[in-house]
Amino acid sequence: MTERRITSMHGAGGEVMGKLLSELILPRFAGQSEQPLGLSALDDGAILDLPSTGRIVMTTDSHIVKPIFFPGGDIGTLAAAGTLNDLAVMGARPIALTLAAVIEEGFLFSDLEIILDSLLAQLNRVGATICCGDTKVMPAGELDGIVLNTTGIGVSEHPVSDAAICPGDRILVSGTIGDHGMALLAARSDFHLDTLLESDVIAIWPMIERALLAGGAGIRAMKDPTRGGLAAALNEMARKAGVSLELDEAAIPARDEVRGLSELLGISHLEVANEGKAILVVDPAKAGDVLEALRSHPSGRCAAIIGEATREYPGRVIVGTEVGGRRFLDMPLGDPVPRIC
């Protein structure tokens, strides 16, 4: 039996596209929301009822991952989690996402269904909905499978920036570093690597909510270390805050498989993306409470305090090595692993 595939008509706005929406999209997402004008209305936009208190937080992202299906997830998991996590590390409870899909002609219906189900699973994890979206189809050969764009909307009583850091603050990371980037590298056919390593991709709001309840205003700054990994995220935070961030290399959690692959490929696990982790910079008086809260959630069981903020080298990140030396951890020149998020 021939499998159904996406055709140019599925992006043309007519009857065929309407059937795609009614068969694949609406059964999954239209029933999620009780908003006054949501996805099921199929209008030109959505009308949302938002909480009467708190500030609106918004973010947007596009996703071009290769391979589309990888150990631990797929582009649907990634598109949802990546945007939801950007809201979470700003202290915002996710409310809704928009979803725009650009699909290559010939793409399998069955693969699209898996991707949509993965995206839905992450939304359900945090209680968010799809409020509106768009579909376009590109001719075969002009796109590598599928591209997803998502915009996230959240609400926060006390938004958290990535730069309100004071000397003496402790640096926490919510789990092992480098899992996503190294898992995708291993999954690419040109490397021919056999590993059980999986991506860490997951929506982290349930874990971050616990940390916020435990730390309150003591959580000074948060950031998710995606492209460029821990190195890029910490350098951005140090530069914006005008402080030095000093790390204890031995305290940074990483799986043995990640460390081994890092050495094999000559790519630092501190410079590759994570999709289910957060960096938190916390008042020292609250650091223990926040660490305990993170570890109380399955996503944060490997959380650790990995360093502190100082005045020594403003705008720089320093690593104290396991053999007793110190070195600068510079901002990566570019992404060592392209198309991973």
Order of alpha helices (4+ residues) and beta strands (2+ residues): alpha-alpha-beta-beta-beta-alpha-beta-alpha-beta-beta-beta-alpha-alpha-beta-alpha-beta-alpha-beta-alpha-beta-beta-beta
